[in-house]
C-alpha cells in the first residue's frame, strides 16, 4: 500500500518534470524572437462594404496547416464575412495534396494556394519547367485549374519562395554579398543548411550548384535553419522569403539574380460554381484585402504568430483593422 | 478490388526495382536508389550500433549495481518508463541547440531511446536471481563484486539480452529520423519523398523492416549462446522468452 503510493508519487513527479522540460523548450524559442512587431501595414485601405444581398450566400474557406496559411485563411474568411457573406472556416486541411482534394471534392469552396506549389504538386510540372516569371506562372495555373472547374483569383503581391539567407555578421565576414552570384569564390568555405530534401532537389541545392556554378564546403540537412545560422553551425541557409524570423532584421537575403527559384505567389482558389453564386463582391473583396500583403508585411504577420505567440485568427483581425478594411 | 491489388503489386515491384537499380529522382537531376542504398544501410547500422553500445555501457553497470543492492527500483522502472514516453523526434530538435546538427546529435537521442529497456531488464534480471544462490555464493566467501560478476550477471544474461534486443529493434527502426539532423540513413528516401517518390519510400521501408528482423534474429542467436548451460537445462528454454512486462520477485524476508 505504502509502496504503491510511493510509486504513484514518483510517476507524478517524473511527469511534472517532463512537462517542465517541455515548457522550458518552448519558452526558449519565444524568447529568441521577441519584438519584430511595429508598423506593418500602412493603413489607408478602404473599409469593406457590407452588402446585405450577400447574406444568403455562403462559402467555406479552407487553408493548409502552417502559420502563413492559417493567417491567410482567416484574412480571406473574415474579409468575405465583412462583405456580408455567410462564411464557415475549415482551416487546417493538412498538406497541399489533402487541401486540393478537399477543394476538388467540394468539401471546401476555396483556399489560398501558392502558384509554384499548384503547378509542381497538382499538375506535375517539373520544377525546372515552372516559369520564373510570376505572371506567366499565374497564367499557367489559371488555365490548368480552369479545366478542374476552379478559378484562380489574381495573385497576392508577396512571393514566398526560396532564397539564400545569412546572418548579418556572417555576411559581413565575407564582404556583404548582395546576390547569390556574389558567393562565387567564397562558397567552398561555407557550410550551407537546408531541409533534408534540398540536397537533391533541382529547385534547391542542386539548382544553386548548377545555375550559379557554386560548390559548398558541406550541406547540413536540418529544419531549424535560423537556430543553425545563429549558432554558426552553418554560414548560409535556404530560407523562405516570408519566414517570421526575417522580420527581426538579424538576417540578410541574397538575391536570386539568375532567376533560379520558381515564384510562389498566393492565389485564392475558388470553385467556379461557388464564385458565380457569390457574385462580383467576392473577387473584389479578395483582391482588395490582399493588396497590402507584400513580403515584408507577410513576414511581420508571420512573426506575430511564430515569435510573439499570438493566435492566427487574432493576427488576421489585427491586420484587417490596421489596414482599415474593418473597424 | 483487382485494380487495387494490381496497383499495390505494381508499387511493390517498383519499390524492389528501386532497391536493386539506380534511377533518376522524381524531381530530376540526380540518380537515386540502387548502390546509393549501401552507404545508407552502412550509416544506419553504424549510428544504431554505436547508440546501443553506448546505452549498454551506461545502463548495464548501473542496472547491475541497483539490482544487486536492491535499491533504486524507482530509477530503474519508473524513470525508464517515462523515458520511453518522450518522443525521439522532439529530442532531436531540442538537442540541436546544445549538440549541433549531425552524428553526435543523432547518436545521443538514440542512446536516450535505447537506455530504458536495457536498464529495466538488467535490474529485473538481477533481482530475479534466486536469493538462495546469492546467499550460497556469499557463504562460499565471494566478495560482493564477485557475486555480481560471477553469479548474478551470468544468471541475468538472458533477460539482459532481451532488453538489448528490444532496444536494438527500437533504435534501428527510429534511426530513420536521422536525416532530419543531417545523417543519411535508410530514412533518407522515406523522409525525402519528393525526391525519391513513393517507390523509394516503400523500398527503403522494406529495407528497414528487413534490417530490423535481421538484427533481432542475430541478437536472439547471441542470447541463446550466452545463456548458461545450467539455466537452459533447469528452465527448459524459459530464459529465452521475452518478458514484455517484467515481473518483479521480491526477495523473501528472512524470518
Interface residues (C-beta under 8 A of the other chain):
Chain A: X6 X7 X10 X11 X14 X15 X18 X22 X25 X28 X126 X127 X128 X193 X196 X197 X200 X201 X202 X203 X206 X207 X210 X219 X220 X221 X222 X223 X224 X227 X228 X231 X233
Chain B: X25 X27 X28 X29 X30 X32 X74 X78 X79 X81 X82 X85 X86 X90 X93 X94 X96 X97 X100 X101 X102 X179 X180 X181 X182 X184 X188 X191 X192 X193 X194 X195
